Amino acid sequence: MTDLTARAETLRGLHSGEMLVLPNVWDAASAEVVAEAGFPAIATASAAVSAMLGFPDGEGAPWQEMFAAAGRVAHAVSVPVTVDAEAGYGLAPREFVDRLLETGAVGCNLEDTDHRGGGLVDADEHAQRLADIRAAAADAGVQIVVNARVDAFLGDAGIPEPDRLAETIRRGRLYRDAGADCVYPIGVRGKEDLAALVIELACPVNGNTGGDLDLATLRELGVARVSYGPRFYRAALADFKSAIEKL
């Protein structure tokens, strides 16, 4: 556990100071490419991992297979690994933490989409789950780094567009106060919205590039962490398809 504790603290420290850029990976080979390029941490993307395994995103793959893939990633590199664990697969907090640590990872994304009922889960209930996971991690002896994803800006979340910013702030504050190390308002494309979130949440915020939001702009806004989801996996697959078609 000593090595995992050190890796967790390293990953947590990367959320302050210079902006942490995480090109998401899907297997051991892609993780090695990112680590060898000099990135200080590795993040998986659930959409890419599940696709690689032959399942749809949104907890379509068995959690055992997702965590097995995460374990292969973690054992391929010497830097900290954070896992896109979707909504936590319905695992009880202590079991979730134990299974995550067994992979060798020390961080996770946890989203508030309800993959069974649709829309978003109740914010207070999700905040309590995050608090329980934080307590379970403390009991396990490794304070994993929790990136709490807020899905209010996603089209299928059921939140009217005029209400998305306020709802994201409300949820983000609840998750932050429950012990999340970083809040991830996925789907935010407006510079003004993201700037407001950085200010209002007053904690590390995970952003994405796209549109007017390039890395320089995200850094200027005070974003602490940048991730890419399945973007690089899809680009690699597109290149492969193009090469095969030419062949």
Disulfide bonds with the S-S distance in Angstrom:
none
